[in-house]
Amino acid sequence: MNVLSLFDGMSCGQIALNQLGIKVDNYFASEIDSSAIEVSKSNFPKTIQVGDITNLKVEGLPKIDLLFGGSPCQSFSNAGNGTGFDGKSGLFWEFVRVLKETKPKYFLLENVKMRKEWKDIITEALGVEPILINSKHFVPQNRERLYWTNIPVDEYSKTVDVKLDDILEDNVSEHYYLTEKQLSKLDLNYKFSLNDIIRHKGGKHQQDNIYRSDGIMCCLSASSHGAARHLTKTLLPDGRLRRITESECESLQSVPKDYTRVASSSKRYEMLGNGWTVDVIKHIFKNLK
């Protein structure tokens, strides 16, 4: 099978195919982030990088059997600027172009929950209704995503009852723990819900919350310049507070441990927040067999 992955990132789709034992003859990846490319190549040396999607010409490729990708979500997301197709998320139309040019047997597009009018445009362009899947049915992370695909997808019930406690590591370095200065900015008496219980004084956003270890984590963030590492804080059973480690974030995306180890710490958090939950993709891809 020949696979073309658009907006490939760190090749989470390739992890899913590999773990399912689906034979891939050629895996072509369109990606521009150098750190993500380095991670992909360190784990899958045979990956064939084909560069920026806007410059991608498919004439020189073999017949593509499976096309997939997660086009940029920044201007679709509730956390984004709301510009929709006029923003970076307009790169969706490059996915449509390549889909029409390659005519694969199977395709998959992933993106965030979005306004109905934007979702309807994508649905009309791809000719299939999206499936809404929350990663919390597979891992302890609240991550709702839309998946447009012509692959037959089985119904699923809640398949796991895993909490943060189950993936937290022992003997974590002190530099992951909140400092006294950081603790002084918290309202330690704030009670919000079953999952997040502490909020920064005056805070109103996800980055202000700290999540209980006997609950699940919020959706991992793809914020850049090191910000993503500070958006995943948890309250431990011993009452101490710390942020989630890089390898714990890998677990929250069902990515193999140390898969992203060749990248810098900040890029690891960013890539994992921008990546796919591998177990969700395996659920979708399993019927390719």
Phi, psi and omega in degrees: 000135176260128185241138173236118180251120179262144186053050193296332182059231182261022172068044176297327177296325179290325175300314182299313180298318180296316181290333177280350181074025179275122185289126178244121179281314178221131177244108179262133184234126174258112183206150181239348180281120187294324179292318178296319178297319179297317179297315180299313183291329179291332180262328180228080186300338183275001178301133180258106181280130183243007171085196185299131181298329182291342178252006186286125174248126187269355184301326183274000181269153173289174178301125181271127180267326182224124178241131176210165178176159173243094183295156185308138185252355192308317183267001170265328188294149175298334179274357183268199185267359174074016182274355175058228182293345178280346178262203183298333180293349176296347175296350172309323183293338173290324175299315180298318179301312182292324177300316180292325183282328183268331181048058181288161176292320182231150175215160177212131172236133177244143172199177183281167167297142187210178177302146183302321183295323178289317179299319181294324178296316179296317180299317179293320182293325184265341176078015177221149176281144179284155173250130178266121178232132175260128181300341182297344176282354183234325182219164180280063179217130179275099188218096179272130179220151176261139180231116174261122182204154172257009174281133177298124183243126179290150170296152179226147171252180179296114188267343180221157173231059185263137177250169178306322179310326186285342182246356181287142183267156176268162174055047180280140181303147181298337184288352174275344182277148180292141179280169177300323179295317179293321179295328182293343181268001183262145171266094188288352178261001183288129176240124187242307181201186181293331186264304182255132190235344185234137181229146174302147180301121181080002183285151181226359190237173182306319184293348179271352187264152172237137191252141181292140180287345175265014174240212178237161181277155172292175177295125179300143185261151175256018180305141186263180177059034175086355184293327185300328183292339183264003183262003184233082182248146181224151175265118183277161179303332181276004177090354179277159182241135176208166174271160180288141179283168179300315182288332173292323175297324175301316178298322180292342175252011184049037174268140180305144181302134179067015178303323184262013191300336183284347181267165176292162181303311182297320179291328178299311178300316182297313181295320180293323176293333181269352187272191179255154169280109190302321181295329175293316180294323176297321178299322180284317185284344189299333179279358172292338182287000000 
